[in-house]
């Protein structure tokens, strides 16, 4: 079978890595891919926002199945577009993708179906937003309604800061929407809970803990993710039962009642407070960098998982995981998440062993004249499996120091909360 993965980040590299392990995958393409996906797939340099051109490539390469990695094409309706043209595609349709594409849609769904989440208000006008702010406690979370490339959420400790962020969003800083969501700040621990869903059922697809803040000790501005580990020690059987009963099942039921069955990966970003789960956000695809650690731990064929969803046969599939811990640490361009330079050569990648326990997943990279150059803010995901988190982190840091990229930086404390408890 010929497969195509759409996307160019670390998530897509990890998906290609896992798909390539299946004997049923005859030919694998990545559109557009990066310097790392080239090892497992044929890269096709095509703008994925141009659906007609993507379709032309798929027909030309006789693609049987497409897996969509990033959120933007999903939110813009690529699944509907390709389904109408009889292309098998893994991912949610445009309506269901509003779970991530519109914070307002997600929060209103929570309100209607009694899904636990932070108290909130939705505004598209400054005065009403400011009035709500005046009555709110600090800190307060200010969110852009639409997609904002991981830069649309601010935890504001003063009303002046919150007003600045509100004004930026309502005045159109993010092209996706001019609505703002103001949200109660919930103090707790973050947990990423993943499912894979077909129109009949869903299966647990791993847990992870992401580290969004750029600085050590979880300080500084939010990023797309500085590192992650799996499994999340926070997840107990009792907590999982609450997550399924109070959050996952009501969400899938709600979408069905709206005439849309969800299909694909569903990732619940949760805050756990006093052992109670609160839904902070939904992602309608695999997380990045969580996908990297989950693909290293997944023992079941990813192709079998995807095929089961396409055929609505997930109930008959058993998904198995390694008992080992996995961690990934993101090597970023200096200056990220603000201004940074691109096209800086990265040497010494060949000094790091790539095997079933250690992988470098490329994110923002490009290959020119058989050399690897940076091409984004988050550049590489240095990933290792180990018998405990302390040793796993040591392996990641050892490999990062072997690369020794002086134009980049990384957090040395991924997993710090759980490691300090031990």
N, C-alpha and C positions, 0 to 999 in steps of 0.2 A: 504493500500500500504506500502511496506517495503522500507525505504530510508536509504542511507548511505551518511554521510558527510565526506569528506577526509580532514584531517588537524588536528592540535593539539594546535592552538593558541586561543587568545581571539576572533578573528573573527569567528572561528568555534564554540566556545561556544555560541556566540550570535546567530549564524544561528540555532544551535540545540534548543536554548531557544525559538526562534520564530517558528520553524517548529513543535515543540512539542504542540503548541497551536491549531494545525489543527486536527480535528477529522478524517480526511482521512489518517493521518499518523498512520498506525497500529503498525509498529516497526521501531525504529530509531537506527542506529549504527553510531559510530564515529571512524574513522580509522586514526591515533591511538588514538586521543582524549587526554584529560588531566584530572586532578582531578575534574574540574568543569563540564565537559561535562557528567561525570558519572551520574549526577542528572537527565539528560534529555535523555540520550542515553546509549546503551551498547558499551563500548570501546572495540576495537579489536586492540591489539598491533601488528601491521603489518607495516613493512617498505614500505612506499608509493612509493618509487622509484623502487620497484620491481613490475612491472605491472602484470606479470604472477601470482604472489602470491596474489596481490590485486584481480585479476579476480577470482582466486580460492575461495577466501573468499566471494566475491559477489555471486558466484554461490551457494556456500554452504549455505549462509544465505537467498537465494532466494530474492535478492535485485531487486526491480523494477526500481529504479531511483537513480543515484549518483549525488551529488553536490560537485564539486571540489573547496575547499577553497583557497589553496595557489598557488602562481604563478609557482613554479618550476615544479610540475608534468604537469601543462598545457603547459608550454614552451617545456617540453620534450615529449609531444604528447600523454598524457593519454586519451584525448578525442577521438583521432583517433583510438587508440588501443582498447578502450572499444566499440566504435561505430561499428568497424569491427566485434566485437563479440556479436553484437545485444543487448548491454546494453544501456539503455537510460541514457544519461549523460548531465548535465548542465554545460556549459563552452565552450569557444572558441577552435577551432582546433589548431593544431601546427602552421600552416601557419599564422593564424590571431594572434596567441600569440606572434608573433615577435614584435607586437606593444609595448610590455613590454620587451620581451626577447632580443631585439636588439635595442639600442638607435639609431644606424646607420640606421636601417630599418625605424624606425619611423621618423627620421629627413629627410631622403631622400623622404619619402612619403609626408611629409609636403612641401618640396621644389617643388616636381612635381605637387602637387594639390593646391598650393598657400594657404596652411593652415598657419595662423600667428604663428610664433615661433621665438625664439632667433636666431640670425645669428650664424653660426657654421662651423666647419671643422671636418673631420673624418680622422684619421691617424692610421697607423700600423707601422710607422717608425719614429725614434726619431728626425732626422734632419728636416724632413718636418713639424713635430709637433712643434718643437722649432722655426722654421722660421715663422710659423703662429702665434705663441705666441708673437714673437718680434714685430709683426705688430698690436697686439691686445691691447685694453685698459684694465686696471685693475679696479675692480677685474674681474677675469675670472673664469668660471665654468669648472671644469675638471670632466668628467664622464667616468666611465668604460662602454663599449658598452653592455656587457652582464649582467646577474643577479649578484648581489653582496650583497644580504641580507641587503639592506638599507645602505651599507657602501661604495658605489661606486661613490658618488658625493661629490666633494670638491669645496667650494668657496674660491679661492686663491687670497690673497691680494698682493702677491709679485710674481715676475717671478721665483724667486728661489724656492718658495713653489710649484708653478705650475709645474716646471721642475721635481721636486722630485715626484710629484703625477703622472705625465705623464710617467716617467721612470718606476715607480712601475707597472702601468697598462700594458704598452707595454712589459715589461719583465715577465708578467704572474702572477701578484699578485692574480688576480681573474681567476679561471679556465675556466669560461664561455667564455671569449674572450680576445684577446690581442690587440684589437682595442681601441682607445681612442677618445672621442668626446670632442672637445673644443668649448665652447659656450659663447656667449655674456651674461653678467650678466644684467638682467632686474630688475630694482628697482620697487617694487609695492607690492600689497597684494596678498597672496596665496588664492586660492579657489579650493575646491574639488567638482567636478560636476559629478554626477553619472547617468548612464542610465542602463536600462535593455533592451536587444536587441534580437529580433528573426530575421528570414531571410527576413521578410517583412517590419518590422517597429521597432521603439524603443519608450520607455517611459522614462520620467524623473524619477529618482529613488533617489532623495534627494540631498541635498547639505550639506557640512560640512567644517569646517576649522580645519586643523591638525596643530600640533606644533612639528616640526621635531627636533629642536635644544634641546640639553640636559639641557641647563641652562635657568634660568628665564630671561625674557626680550629677549628671542630667541638668546641666546649666546651659544658658545661652539660647539662641533662637531654635525653633523647630527646623528639621531637615526632612528629606525623604527617608531617612533611616541611616544611622551610623553603625549598626550592627544588630545581631539578634542571636538568640539561642533557643534550642528546642530539645526536649519538651519543656514546657513551662511548669516549674515545680508548684506553682500556685494552683494548678488545676487538679482538684480532687474529684472523686466519683460523685460526691454529694453536690459540689459546685457545678459539675457538668450537667447533672440532672436539672438544676435550676436554669442553667443557660439554655438547655434544649426546651424545657417546658415554658419558660417565661419570655424567651427571645427568638430562638430559631423557628420553632413550630408556629407561633403566632404570625411571624413575618411571612413565611411561605404560604400559610393559610390566607393571609390578607391579599397577597398577590394573586392567588388563585381566584379569590372572590372578586378581584378586579379584572378577571379574565386573562391572566397571564401566569403560566407556570414557569417557575424559575428553572434555568438549566446552566450548569457550569460550576465554577468555584464561587463560594460565598465566604467572606472573611469578616467576622464580627470583631471590631475593636472595642474592648470592654474595659471598664474600670471596676475593680473589685473593692468594695467597701464593707467591712464587717461581714465578710463572706457572702455578700449579696452582689450579683452582677448588674451593672448598668451599661446600656448600649451607648457608646460614645460616637461610633461611626460604623457604617458598612462599607466594605470594598467589594466590588463585583468581579474580582479577579484575585490571583495570588498576590500576596504581599511581596514587597521588595525592600529589604533583604530576607524576609521570612521564607520565601520560596526556596532560597538557596539551602537553608538548613533542613527544610522538609524534604527536598529532593535527595539529599544525602542520606536521610534516615528511612526513606520509603523503600520497603522491600518488594511490594507488589509492583508489577509492571505498570508504568504510567500510561502506556498505550492501552492496556486493558481497562484502566479506570476511565479514560476518555471514551473508549469504544462503548463501555457500559452506559455512560451518560447519553451518548448519541442514540443508542438503541433503547433507551429507557429501561434498562435491565440492571440497574445498580443494586437492586435488592438481592441479586444472586451473587454479588461479588464480595469477597472478604478482603479487606485492606489491612496489610500487615506492616509493622514498623520495627526498626532496629531499637533495641533497648539502650543503645549508646546515646550519649549527649552529642549534640552538634552545635558549633558556634561559627558565626561568620563576623569578621571585622572589616568595615568598609574603609578603603584607602581613598581619600578625597584630595582634590586639587586644593592647594593652599589658597585660602580666601573664601572657599565655599562655607555657607550658602550665599554669600554675597558675591562680589566680583572675583573672577579667577581667570587665569590664562589657560588656553588650550594649546594643542600641538606641541607638547613637551614630551620628549622621548622617555620611555620607561625601559630601563635595562634590567638585567639579572633575573628575568622571569624564568629562564631556563634552569636557574639554580634551585628552584622550588620543586619538590617532587609532587607530581600529580598522580594520585592513585585512588583507590576506593575509600581511603581515609582522609585524603587531602586534595582539595581542588581550589584553583583560582578561577572564579567566575568573573568575566569581564563585564563592565557596565559601560562607562564612557571611554571607550577606546576605539582606535582606528589603526589599520595597518597600511603602511606606505613603504615600498621598497624593502619588504621583509623586516621592517622595524615597527615596533608598537609605540603609538603616541597617545597622549591623553586627548579626550574629545568630550569632556563633560565635567560636572562637579564631583559626582561619585564615580570613581574610576575603576576600582577593582574590589572584589569581595573575596578575601582570603579566608578559606573555610576548612574546618577540621572536625573529624569525629574522634571521640575519646571516651574513656570509662567514667570520667567525672569532669565537671566544668572547669575546675582549676587547671587540670592537665590539658584540657582542650584549648583553653585560652592561651596557655603557654606555647602550645604548638602553633596557634595562629600568629602570636607575637614573634615567635622564632622565624616563621616564614616571612612575615612582614619586614623584619630586620634584615633578612637575606636579600629581599628586593632592594631595600635601602633607597627608596625614591625620595630624594631631598626636596622635591617640589611639591610633595604631598604631606598629609598628616592623617592621623587616625586616633581614635579613642583607645586607650590601653585598659579601660575599666569595664568593658562590656560584661554584663552578668554580675556587676558589683553588689547589687542588693542581696541576691541569693548567696553569692560566695561569702559575703561578710557574715551572713547568718550561720554559716556552717562552722 
